[in-house]
Amino acid sequence: MQKRHGELSSLSPPAAAGGLPERRGSRPVGTGRARAKAIVLGEHAVVYGAPALALPLPQLTVTATAGFSARSPAGPDGFSLTVTGDGERPKAARASDGLRRLTAGFRAVMGLPDTPRLDVIIDCAIPLGRGLGSSAACARAVVHALADLFGREVTPQLAFDLVQTAEKVAHGRASGVDAAAVGATAPLLFRAGRAEEPAIGCEGLFIVADSGVAGRTRDAVELLRRGFEERPGSREAFVSRATELTGTARLALAEGRPEELGAQLTEYHGLLRAGGLSTDRIDAMVGAALAGGALGAKITGGGMGGCVIALARAERAAGVTARLLAAGAVRTWSVPLGKQAGHGR
């Protein structure tokens, strides 16, 4: 099943979304949740319309709570944000503007009147700057916390659009893959605003390993863009090759060819490395995973730091994980191929 993701500006408030006098229909506190994601294939190219294969990471979650406060508004929008968890202070600084815009968008779409000050608290276990979708997951959790607080229904389309408003503030240009993946319960294939669950005929484990070094998506995007400008035709070649690798991987995933799926990961790493997006530590981790028996490995996310993702058979996963840790990984998470249990609101 495919879902079409449009723009927030194309939305209109639901017919039932009238005013909310005296907070009627609202709860004292609203709660929302989301999870991390990892890009298996397609990062950077997805911005130019190529497909991307993404994977939810259920071990890494975000919980947001929203409530009314009797204190004076913190600013003209009456919005106060507190972030706890991994790297809370820089995360709060980066998230604030985007989440303010998201909150304003939620109020506008739902037709909500001015309210007392909103206090939002985000407990985020997703490490910052690792390409794991921390900003999108925080935004999605806030969307559902606001919906719970005000007693409103949020469709998947609306949740996506609202998260995108925050993502565009955080990253400048956002493909939408993060906004879709942080609400997924299984691997998804994303292209040009459409998300679908790919067929899965493979068994194995994806191992995500944190290098301990934060990257910045904006910097990585700018580095790649400058490279494209300096080498005419390089952008087209990059997108074409990325599309080919992701397409081959999708078929291998569906038809039960894990060795071929893994090979596409390693090839894609070479593509990103040629663009200057890898680091010595990341390269060492990729090499260690392959030496430990991984079927494939690559950097995941924006690059210039962040994480490595490796594909391994179940019986080789412990050895691959040990090699990654010995090569400099500070922590790892593993996700089996297939549908994940549970779904965060």
MOJOFEN-V405124 format. One record per pair of residues at least 24 apart in sequence whose C-alpha atoms are under 10 Angstrom apart, sorted by the first residue. I is the first residue (numbers start at 1). J is the second residue. If there is no record, write none. Layout:
I:J
I:J
This chain:
1:194
1:195
1:196
1:197
1:198
2:189
2:190
2:193
2:194
2:195
2:196
2:197
3:156
3:157
3:180
3:190
3:193
3:194
3:195
3:196
4:157
4:192
4:193
4:194
4:195
4:196
5:156
5:157
5:158
5:159
5:160
5:161
5:164
5:176
5:180
5:192
5:193
5:194
5:195
6:157
6:158
6:160
6:161
6:164
6:193
6:194
7:157
7:158
7:160
7:161
7:162
7:164
7:165
7:193
8:105
8:106
8:109
8:157
8:158
8:159
8:160
8:161
8:162
8:163
8:164
8:165
9:105
9:109
9:161
10:161
11:109
11:157
11:158
11:161
12:108
12:109
12:110
12:111
13:106
13:107
13:108
13:109
13:110
13:111
13:112
14:109
14:110
14:111
14:152
14:153
14:154
15:110
15:111
16:110
16:111
16:152
17:107
17:108
17:109
17:110
17:111
17:112
17:152
17:153
18:110
18:111
18:112
18:113
19:110
19:111
19:112
19:113
19:114
20:110
20:111
20:112
20:113
20:114
20:115
20:150
21:112
21:113
21:114
21:115
22:115
23:68
23:112
23:113
23:115
23:116
23:149
23:150
24:150
24:151
25:149
25:150
25:151
25:152
26:67
26:146
26:147
26:148
26:149
26:150
26:151
26:152
27:66
27:67
27:68
27:146
27:147
27:148
27:149
27:150
27:151
28:66
28:67
28:68
28:69
28:148
28:149
28:150
29:65
29:66
29:67
29:68
29:119
29:120
29:145
29:146
29:148
29:149
29:150
30:64
30:65
30:66
30:67
30:68
30:120
30:142
30:143
30:144
30:145
30:146
30:147
30:148
30:149
30:150
30:151
31:63
31:64
31:65
31:66
31:67
31:120
31:121
31:122
31:141
31:142
31:143
31:144
31:145
31:146
31:147
31:148
31:149
31:345
32:62
32:63
32:64
32:65
32:66
32:122
32:138
32:139
32:140
32:141
32:142
32:143
32:144
32:145
32:146
32:147
32:148
32:149
32:344
32:345
33:61
33:62
33:63
33:64
33:65
33:122
33:123
33:124
33:137
33:138
33:139
33:140
33:141
33:142
33:143
33:144
33:145
33:182
33:183
33:343
33:344
33:345
34:58
34:60
34:61
34:62
34:63
34:64
34:124
34:134
34:136
34:137
34:138
34:139
34:140
34:141
34:142
34:143
34:144
34:181
34:182
34:183
34:184
34:343
34:344
34:345
35:59
35:60
35:61
35:62
35:63
35:124
35:125
35:126
35:132
35:133
35:134
35:136
35:137
35:138
35:140
35:141
35:181
35:182
35:183
35:184
35:185
35:343
35:344
35:345
36:60
36:61
36:62
36:124
36:125
36:126
36:127
36:131
36:132
36:133
36:134
36:135
36:136
36:137
36:138
36:178
36:181
36:182
36:183
36:184
37:61
37:126
37:131
37:132
37:133
37:134
37:136
37:137
37:177
37:178
37:179
37:180
37:181
37:182
37:183
37:184
37:187
37:301
38:130
38:131
38:132
38:133
38:178
38:181
38:182
38:187
38:206
38:208
38:300
38:301
38:307
38:308
38:309
39:131
39:132
39:133
39:177
39:178
39:181
39:187
39:188
39:299
39:300
39:301
39:302
39:308
39:309
40:187
40:188
40:189
40:206
40:208
40:246
40:249
40:264
40:265
40:268
40:297
40:298
40:299
40:300
40:301
40:308
40:309
40:310
40:311
41:189
41:242
41:243
41:245
41:246
41:247
41:249
41:250
41:264
41:265
41:266
41:268
41:269
41:298
41:299
41:300
41:301
41:309
42:177
42:189
42:190
42:191
42:239
42:241
42:242
42:243
42:244
42:245
42:246
42:247
42:265
42:268
42:272
42:300
42:301
43:131
43:175
43:177
43:242
43:268
43:272
43:299
43:300
43:301
43:302
43:303
44:174
44:175
44:217
44:220
44:221
44:224
44:225
44:238
44:239
44:242
44:272
44:301
44:302
44:303
45:175
45:191
45:235
45:236
45:238
45:239
45:240
45:241
45:242
45:243
46:174
46:175
46:176
46:177
46:190
46:191
46:192
46:193
46:239
46:242
46:243
47:173
47:174
47:175
47:176
47:177
47:191
47:192
47:221
47:239
48:175
48:191
48:192
48:235
48:236
48:238
48:239
49:175
49:190
49:191
49:192
49:193
49:239
49:243
50:175
50:190
50:191
50:192
50:238
50:239
50:240
50:241
50:242
50:243
50:244
50:246
50:247
51:177
51:189
51:190
51:191
51:192
51:193
51:194
51:195
51:239
51:242
51:243
51:244
51:245
51:246
51:247
51:250
52:175
52:177
52:188
52:189
52:190
52:191
52:192
52:195
52:242
52:243
52:245
52:246
52:247
52:250
53:177
53:181
53:187
53:188
53:189
53:190
53:191
53:195
53:196
53:197
53:198
53:246
53:247
53:249
53:250
54:177
54:178
54:180
54:181
54:182
54:184
54:186
54:187
54:188
54:189
54:190
54:197
54:300
55:132
55:178
55:181
55:182
55:184
55:185
55:186
55:187
55:188
55:189
55:206
55:335
55:336
55:337
55:338
55:339
55:340
56:132
56:133
56:178
56:180
56:181
56:182
56:183
56:184
56:185
56:186
56:187
56:188
56:335
56:339
56:340
57:126
57:132
57:133
57:181
57:182
57:184
57:185
57:186
57:187
57:206
57:208
57:333
57:334
57:335
57:340
58:182
58:184
58:185
58:186
58:333
58:334
58:335
58:340
58:341
58:342
58:343
58:344
59:125
59:126
59:333
59:334
59:335
60:124
60:125
60:126
60:127
60:132
60:134
60:137
60:333
61:123
61:124
61:125
61:126
61:134
61:137
61:138
61:141
61:182
61:344
62:122
62:123
62:124
62:125
62:126
62:134
62:135
62:137
62:138
62:139
62:140
62:141
62:142
62:182
62:344
63:121
63:122
63:123
63:124
63:125
63:137
63:138
63:140
63:141
63:142
63:144
63:145
63:344
63:345
64:120
64:121
64:122
64:123
64:124
64:137
64:138
64:139
64:140
64:141
64:142
64:143
64:144
64:145
64:146
65:119
65:120
65:121
65:122
65:123
65:141
65:142
65:144
65:145
65:146
65:148
65:149
66:118
66:119
66:120
66:121
66:122
66:141
66:142
66:143
66:144
66:145
66:146
66:147
66:148
66:149
66:150
67:116
67:117
67:118
67:119
67:120
67:121
67:145
67:146
67:148
67:149
67:150
68:115
68:116
68:117
68:118
68:119
68:120
68:149
69:115
69:116
69:117
69:118
69:119
69:120
70:116
70:117
70:118
70:119
71:116
71:117
71:118
71:119
72:116
72:117
73:115
73:116
73:117
73:118
73:119
74:117
74:118
74:119
75:117
76:117
77:101
77:103
77:104
77:114
77:115
77:116
77:117
77:118
78:114
78:115
78:116
78:117
78:118
78:119
79:103
79:104
79:115
79:116
79:117
79:118
79:119
79:120
80:117
80:118
80:119
80:120
80:121
81:118
81:119
81:120
81:121
81:122
82:119
82:120
82:121
82:122
82:123
83:120
83:121
83:122
83:123
83:124
83:138
84:121
84:122
84:123
84:124
84:125
85:122
85:123
85:124
85:125
85:126
85:127
85:128
86:123
86:124
86:125
86:126
86:127
86:128
87:124
87:125
87:126
87:127
87:128
87:129
88:122
88:123
88:124
88:125
88:127
88:128
90:128
91:124
91:127
91:128
91:129
91:134
91:135
91:138
92:122
92:135
94:135
94:169
94:170
94:171
95:134
95:135
95:136
95:138
95:139
95:166
95:167
95:169
95:170
96:166
96:169
96:170
97:166
97:169
97:170
98:135
98:139
98:162
98:163
98:164
98:165
98:166
98:167
98:168
98:169
98:170
98:171
99:135
99:138
99:139
99:140
99:142
99:143
99:162
99:163
99:165
99:166
99:167
99:169
99:170
100:165
100:166
101:162
101:163
101:165
101:166
101:169
102:139
102:140
102:142
102:143
102:161
102:162
102:163
102:164
102:165
102:166
102:167
102:169
103:139
103:142
103:143
103:146
103:162
103:165
103:166
104:162
105:161
105:162
105:163
105:165
105:166
106:143
106:146
106:147
106:154
106:158
106:159
106:161
106:162
107:146
107:147
107:150
109:158
109:162
110:147
110:150
110:152
110:153
110:154
112:150
118:146
120:145
120:146
121:145
127:210
127:212
127:214
127:306
128:212
128:213
128:214
128:215
128:216
128:306
129:212
129:213
129:214
129:215
129:216
129:217
129:301
129:302
129:303
129:304
129:305
129:306
129:307
130:209
130:210
130:211
130:212
130:213
130:214
130:215
130:216
130:217
130:300
130:301
130:302
130:303
130:304
130:305
130:306
130:307
130:308
131:178
131:210
131:214
131:215
131:216
131:217
131:299
131:300
131:301
131:302
131:303
131:305
131:306
131:307
131:308
132:178
132:182
132:208
132:210
132:300
132:301
132:302
132:306
132:307
133:167
133:177
133:178
133:179
133:181
133:182
133:301
134:178
134:182
135:163
135:166
135:167
135:170
135:171
135:178
135:179
135:182
136:160
136:162
136:163
136:164
136:165
136:166
136:167
136:170
136:176
136:177
136:178
136:179
136:180
136:181
136:182
136:183
137:163
137:167
137:178
137:179
137:180
137:181
137:182
137:183
138:163
138:166
138:182
139:163
139:164
139:165
139:166
139:167
139:179
139:182
140:164
140:166
140:179
140:180
140:182
140:183
140:344
140:345
141:182
141:183
141:344
141:345
142:345
143:345
144:344
144:345
145:345
148:345
156:180
156:183
159:183
170:217
170:218
171:216
171:217
171:218
171:219
171:221
172:217
172:218
172:221
173:218
173:221
178:301
182:344
183:343
183:344
183:345
184:339
184:340
184:343
184:344
185:338
185:339
185:340
185:341
185:342
185:343
185:344
186:336
186:337
186:338
186:339
186:340
186:341
186:343
187:337
187:338
187:339
187:340
189:246
189:247
189:250
197:339
198:250
198:251
198:253
198:254
198:338
199:250
199:251
199:252
199:253
199:254
199:255
199:256
199:338
200:250
200:251
200:252
200:253
200:254
200:255
200:256
200:337
200:338
200:339
201:251
201:252
201:253
201:254
201:255
201:256
201:257
201:258
201:337
201:338
202:252
202:253
202:254
202:255
202:256
202:257
202:258
202:259
202:261
202:313
202:337
202:338
203:253
203:256
203:257
203:258
203:311
203:312
203:313
203:314
203:336
203:337
203:338
204:258
204:295
204:311
204:312
204:313
204:314
204:315
204:316
204:317
204:335
204:336
204:337
204:338
205:294
205:310
205:311
205:312
205:313
205:314
205:315
205:316
205:317
205:333
205:334
205:335
205:336
205:337
205:338
206:262
206:294
206:296
206:297
206:309
206:310
206:311
206:312
206:313
206:314
206:317
206:333
206:334
206:335
206:336
206:337
207:289
207:294
207:297
207:308
207:309
207:310
207:311
207:312
207:317
207:318
207:320
207:321
207:324
207:332
207:333
207:334
207:335
207:336
208:297
208:298
208:299
208:300
208:307
208:308
208:309
208:310
208:311
208:321
208:324
208:329
208:331
208:332
208:333
208:334
208:335
209:282
209:285
209:286
209:289
209:299
209:300
209:306
209:307
209:308
209:309
209:310
209:321
209:324
209:325
209:328
209:329
209:330
209:331
209:332
209:333
209:334
210:282
210:285
210:300
210:305
210:306
210:307
210:308
210:309
210:324
210:325
210:328
210:329
210:330
210:331
210:332
210:333
211:279
211:281
211:282
211:285
211:299
211:305
211:306
211:307
211:308
211:324
211:325
211:327
211:328
211:329
211:330
211:331
211:332
212:281
212:305
212:306
212:307
212:328
212:329
212:330
212:331
213:279
213:281
213:282
213:304
213:305
213:306
213:307
213:329
213:330
214:303
214:304
214:305
214:306
214:307
215:277
215:301
215:302
215:303
215:304
215:305
215:306
215:307
216:301
216:302
216:303
216:304
216:305
216:306
217:301
217:302
217:303
217:304
217:305
217:306
218:302
219:277
219:302
219:303
219:304
220:275
220:276
220:277
220:278
220:301
220:302
220:303
220:304
220:305
221:277
221:302
221:303
223:275
223:276
223:277
223:304
224:272
224:274
224:275
224:276
224:277
225:275
227:275
227:276
228:275
234:275
238:271
238:272
238:275
241:267
241:268
241:271
242:267
242:268
242:271
242:272
253:337
258:295
258:296
258:311
258:312
258:313
259:294
259:295
259:296
259:311
259:312
259:313
260:295
260:296
261:295
261:296
261:311
262:290
262:294
262:295
262:296
262:297
262:298
262:310
262:311
262:312
263:294
263:295
263:296
263:297
263:298
263:311
264:295
264:296
264:297
264:298
265:295
265:296
265:297
265:298
265:299
265:300
265:309
265:310
265:311
266:290
266:295
266:296
266:297
266:298
266:299
266:309
266:310
266:311
267:296
267:297
267:298
268:296
268:297
268:298
268:299
268:300
269:296
269:297
269:298
269:299
269:300
269:308
270:298
270:299
271:298
272:298
272:299
272:300
272:302
272:303
272:304
273:298
273:299
273:303
273:304
275:303
276:303
276:304
277:301
277:302
277:303
277:304
277:305
278:302
278:303
278:304
278:305
278:306
279:303
279:304
279:305
279:306
280:304
280:305
281:305
281:306
281:308
281:327
281:328
281:329
282:306
282:307
282:308
282:324
282:327
282:328
282:329
283:308
283:327
284:324
284:326
284:327
284:328
284:329
285:309
285:310
285:323
285:324
285:325
285:326
285:327
285:328
285:329
286:310
286:323
286:324
286:327
287:323
287:324
287:327
288:320
288:321
288:322
288:323
288:324
288:325
288:326
288:327
288:328
289:317
289:319
289:320
289:321
289:322
289:323
289:324
289:325
289:327
290:320
290:323
290:324
291:319
291:320
291:323
291:324
292:316
292:317
292:318
292:319
292:320
292:321
292:322
292:323
292:324
293:317
293:319
293:320
293:323
294:319
294:320
294:321
295:320
307:331
307:332
308:332
309:333
309:334
310:334
311:335
311:336
311:337
312:336
